Amino acid sequence: MKAVILAAGEGQRLSPLTNVRPKPMLPVANEPILARVIEAVSAAGIEEILLVVGYKSDRIQQAIGDGDDWGVDVTYVTQAKQLGTGDAVLQAEPHVAEDFLVLNGDRVTDSQVLTDVIERREATGETVMAVTRAEERSLYGVVELDGDRVIDIIEKPEPHEIDSDLINAGVYAFGPEIFEAIRATSTHGELELTDVLSFHLDRQPIQAVPDRQPWLDVSRPWDLLSVNAALLDEEDTGDRASIDPTAAVSAGVALGSNVQVYPNATVLNGTAIGDNVTIGPNATVSNSILMADVTVEAGAVVRDAIVAENVTIGPNATIVGGKADVILQETVHRDVTLGGVIGDNAIMGGAVTVHPGSFVGNGATVAHGAQIDGRIEPNGTVQ
């Protein structure tokens, strides 16, 4: 059975991180989300992958290549316009003649649920969907069941519409008949797979398979921090860094290659430090993601933050960390843990203070002693 992995989307809610990389290439525990998805597919015994790409596809192709690193054969299929997951699956039609698996390339999954979905498809010959439980069900497709059979799918319902505690886990097994069902589903905009499945429920029954693993979805910036921390709790992150004897590095920290941790620096739980990162003397980093080539200078404090590639955090600068109210696409998210998001190639001067929930755009420059509270546009300058 082939696997179709959907990796064409942008992830606008994760801007500015996704301004230069597609959402599936965001790192958690120092590995792109998409790489973890491919690992799970390979572990489930699947050897052929169709990777549907679109937005900044070159970043994906450079990183994944032909799939040899995972023992799989990767074929790339392009979704030229972002017209929804249903349309993305349709792009794979010329390459699929038998049953196949579909899953999202921007959601960490486990090989066991893939195996369970495949086995149910082989046993029943019906469409199969994985379902799971999540706290914020209104963000996803809520699924109602009658036994093991799906009887309704409500995409991103209002809270008063939710009668089920199950959501669509984004893993499916189909036969080639799904392509005709996609074409037969009318739409006035993006065509999502859930639209197709809801439209054809009466004629094409759907079997539900439980996904019992923790729900590790990245939809908003602070999700990156929680998923990163969850994965660090599970993994042996190794030690490939140069750590001064007077520095303190906690367990549950991922260290990339050529990392330098200088005297009296502290790196605390929930932190992933990418390749070629420098943590200066007396600096503190906790519950954060530092991508490649970041410099944290002497005495700086970085808490609950996502710092993109090639960023400089100046001496004695502080990303305060903690709770904040954050506006994403005109929606206010209350009391989330997010110290800040610092875009690629930004320069934060000495003694800068970044208040919780702030965003600094790619290439921005923040001068010595400035206070950041809100959003700084890409390439902006703060005096």
Residue pairs with C-beta under 8 A, 6 or more apart in sequence:
1 46
1 98
1 99
1 100
1 101
1 118
1 173
2 46
2 48
2 49
2 50
2 95
2 96
2 98
2 100
2 101
3 41
3 46
3 48
3 49
3 50
3 100
3 101
3 102
3 103
3 114
4 49
4 50
4 52
4 89
4 92
4 96
4 100
4 101
4 102
4 103
5 34
5 37
5 38
5 41
5 49
5 50
5 51
5 52
5 102
5 103
5 104
5 105
6 52
6 85
6 88
6 89
6 102
6 103
6 104
6 105
7 22
7 24
7 34
7 51
7 52
7 53
7 60
7 105
7 106
8 22
8 52
8 53
8 54
8 55
8 57
8 78
8 79
8 82
8 88
9 22
9 23
9 24
9 54
9 55
9 82
9 106
10 18
10 22
10 23
10 55
10 56
10 82
11 17
11 18
11 22
11 23
11 26
11 106
12 18
12 329
13 219
13 220
13 221
13 328
13 329
14 23
14 26
14 218
14 220
14 221
14 224
16 308
16 341
16 343
16 344
16 359
16 360
16 361
16 362
16 378
17 26
17 221
17 224
17 306
17 308
17 341
17 343
18 26
19 343
19 344
19 361
19 362
19 378
20 56
20 308
20 344
20 362
21 56
21 59
22 53
22 54
22 55
22 56
22 57
22 59
22 60
23 33
23 106
23 218
24 32
24 33
24 34
24 37
24 60
24 105
24 106
25 32
25 33
25 34
25 56
25 59
25 60
25 63
26 32
26 33
26 106
26 218
26 224
27 33
27 272
27 274
27 289
27 291
28 36
28 108
28 216
28 218
28 224
28 227
28 228
28 231
28 272
28 289
29 228
29 231
29 232
29 235
29 237
29 254
29 272
30 237
30 254
30 255
30 256
30 272
30 273
30 274
32 63
33 105
33 106
33 107
33 108
33 218
34 60
34 63
34 64
34 105
34 106
35 63
35 64
35 70
36 108
36 109
37 103
37 104
37 105
37 107
37 108
37 109
38 49
38 64
38 67
38 70
38 72
38 74
39 70
39 111
40 109
40 110
40 111
40 114
41 49
41 70
41 72
41 101
41 103
41 111
41 114
42 70
42 71
42 72
43 111
44 111
44 114
44 115
44 118
45 115
46 72
46 101
46 114
47 71
47 72
47 73
48 72
48 73
48 75
49 67
49 72
49 73
49 74
49 75
50 75
50 77
50 92
50 95
50 96
50 100
51 60
51 64
51 74
51 75
51 76
51 77
51 105
52 77
52 78
52 79
52 88
52 89
52 91
52 92
53 60
53 61
53 76
53 77
53 78
53 79
54 78
54 79
54 80
54 81
54 82
54 88
55 82
57 76
57 78
61 76
64 74
65 74
66 73
66 74
67 73
67 74
75 95
77 91
77 92
77 95
78 91
79 87
79 88
79 91
82 190
83 190
83 191
84 187
84 189
84 190
84 191
84 192
84 193
84 195
85 104
85 191
85 192
85 193
85 194
86 182
86 185
86 187
86 191
86 192
86 193
86 195
86 196
87 182
87 190
87 191
89 102
89 174
89 178
89 179
89 182
89 193
90 179
90 182
90 183
92 100
93 176
93 179
96 176
96 179
97 176
98 175
98 176
99 121
99 122
99 173
99 174
99 175
100 173
100 174
100 175
101 114
101 117
101 118
101 171
101 172
101 173
102 171
102 172
102 173
102 174
102 193
103 109
103 114
103 170
103 171
103 172
104 170
104 171
106 218
107 170
107 216
107 217
107 218
108 216
108 217
108 218
108 227
108 231
109 169
109 170
109 171
109 211
109 213
109 216
110 211
110 213
112 212
112 213
113 130
113 169
113 171
113 209
113 211
113 212
113 213
114 171
116 130
116 209
116 210
116 211
117 128
117 129
117 130
117 171
117 172
117 173
117 209
118 173
120 128
120 173
120 207
120 209
121 127
121 128
121 173
121 207
124 207
125 175
126 204
126 205
126 206
126 207
127 172
127 173
127 174
127 175
127 178
127 197
127 204
127 205
127 206
127 207
128 172
128 173
128 206
128 207
128 208
128 209
129 143
129 150
129 168
129 169
129 171
129 172
129 197
129 206
129 207
129 208
129 209
130 168
130 169
130 170
130 171
130 172
130 208
130 209
130 210
130 211
131 143
131 145
131 150
131 166
131 167
131 168
131 169
131 208
131 209
131 210
131 211
132 166
132 167
132 169
132 210
132 211
132 212
132 213
132 215
133 165
133 166
133 167
133 215
134 140
134 167
134 215
134 217
137 157
137 162
137 164
137 165
137 167
138 156
138 157
138 158
138 159
138 162
139 156
139 219
140 155
140 156
140 167
140 168
140 217
141 153
141 154
141 155
141 156
141 167
141 168
141 194
142 153
142 154
142 157
142 161
142 162
142 163
142 164
142 166
142 167
142 168
143 150
143 152
143 153
143 164
143 166
143 167
143 168
143 208
144 150
144 151
144 152
144 153
144 154
144 163
144 164
144 166
145 151
145 164
145 166
145 208
148 207
148 208
148 209
149 205
149 206
149 207
149 208
150 197
150 201
150 205
150 206
150 207
150 208
151 201
152 198
152 201
153 168
153 194
153 197
153 198
153 201
154 161
154 162
155 192
155 194
155 195
155 198
166 208
168 194
169 211
169 215
171 211
172 193
177 204
178 196
181 196
181 199
181 200
181 204
182 191
182 196
184 199
184 200
185 191
185 195
185 196
185 199
185 200
187 195
197 204
197 206
214 230
216 227
216 230
216 231
217 223
217 227
218 224
218 227
220 326
220 328
220 333
220 336
221 306
221 326
221 338
221 341
222 326
222 336
222 337
222 338
224 289
224 306
225 270
225 287
225 288
225 289
225 304
225 306
225 337
225 338
228 270
228 272
228 289
229 252
229 269
229 270
229 287
232 252
232 253
232 254
232 269
232 270
232 271
232 272
233 252
235 254
237 252
237 253
237 254
237 255
238 255
239 255
240 255
240 256
240 257
240 258
240 259
241 249
241 255
241 256
241 258
241 259
241 260
241 261
241 273
242 258
242 259
242 260
242 261
243 249
243 261
244 261
244 262
244 263
244 264
244 265
246 263
246 264
247 261
247 262
247 263
247 264
247 265
247 266
247 267
247 279
248 265
248 266
248 267
249 255
249 261
249 266
249 267
250 267
250 268
250 269
250 271
251 269
252 269
252 270
252 271
253 267
253 268
253 269
253 270
253 271
253 272
253 273
254 271
254 272
254 273
255 273
256 273
256 274
256 275
256 276
256 277
256 292
257 275
257 276
258 275
258 276
259 273
259 275
259 276
259 277
259 278
259 279
260 277
260 278
260 279
261 267
261 279
262 278
262 279
262 280
262 281
262 283
262 298
263 281
263 282
264 281
264 282
265 279
265 280
265 281
265 282
265 283
265 284
265 285
266 283
266 284
266 285
266 286
267 273
267 279
267 284
267 285
267 286
268 284
268 285
268 286
268 287
269 286
269 287
270 286
270 287
270 288
271 285
271 286
271 287
271 288
271 289
271 290
272 288
272 289
272 290
273 279
273 285
273 290
273 294
274 290
274 291
274 292
274 293
274 294
274 309
275 292
275 293
276 292
276 293
277 290
277 292
277 293
277 294
277 295
277 296
278 294
278 295
278 296
279 285
279 296
280 295
280 296
280 297
280 298
280 299
280 300
280 315
281 298
281 299
282 298
282 299
283 296
283 297
283 298
283 299
283 300
283 301
283 302
284 300
284 301
284 302
284 303
285 296
285 301
285 302
285 303
286 302
286 303
286 304
286 321
287 303
287 304
287 321
287 337
288 302
288 303
288 304
288 305
288 306
288 307
288 319
288 339
289 305
289 306
289 307
290 296
290 302
290 307
291 307
291 308
291 309
291 311
292 309
292 310
293 309
293 310
294 307
294 309
294 310
294 311
294 312
294 313
295 311
295 312
295 313
296 302
296 313
297 312
297 313
297 314
297 315
297 317
297 350
298 315
298 316
299 315
299 316
300 313
300 314
300 315
300 316
300 317
300 318
301 317
301 318
301 319
301 320
302 313
302 319
302 339
303 319
303 320
303 321
303 322
303 339
304 319
304 321
304 322
304 337
304 338
304 339
304 340
304 356
305 319
305 321
305 338
305 339
305 340
305 341
305 342
305 354
306 340
306 341
306 342
307 313
307 342
308 341
308 342
308 343
308 344
308 345
308 346
308 362
309 344
309 345
310 344
310 345
311 342
311 343
311 344
311 345
311 346
311 347
311 348
312 346
312 347
312 348
313 319
313 342
313 348
314 347
314 348
314 349
314 350
314 351
314 352
314 368
315 350
315 351
316 350
316 351
317 348
317 349
317 350
317 351
317 352
317 353
317 354
318 352
318 353
318 354
319 339
319 340
319 342
319 354
320 339
320 353
320 354
320 355
320 356
321 337
321 339
321 356
322 337
322 339
322 356
323 335
323 336
323 337
323 356
324 335
324 336
324 338
324 355
324 356
324 357
325 332
325 333
325 334
325 335
325 336
325 357
326 332
326 333
326 336
326 338
326 357
327 333
336 357
338 356
338 357
339 354
339 356
340 354
340 355
340 356
340 357
340 358
340 359
340 360
340 372
341 358
341 359
341 360
342 348
342 354
342 360
343 359
343 360
343 361
343 362
343 363
343 364
343 378
344 362
344 363
345 362
345 363
346 360
346 361
346 362
346 363
346 364
346 365
346 366
347 364
347 365
347 366
348 354
348 360
348 366
349 365
349 366
349 367
349 368
349 369
349 370
350 368
350 369
351 368
351 369
352 366
352 367
352 368
352 369
352 370
352 371
352 372
353 370
353 371
353 372
354 360
354 372
355 371
355 372
355 373
358 372
358 373
358 374
358 375
358 376
359 374
359 375
359 376
360 366
360 372
360 376
361 375
361 376
361 377
361 378
361 379
361 380
362 378
362 379
363 378
363 379
364 376
364 377
364 378
364 379
364 380
364 381
364 382
365 380
365 381
365 382
366 372
366 376
366 381
366 382
367 381
367 382
367 383
370 382
370 383
372 382
376 382
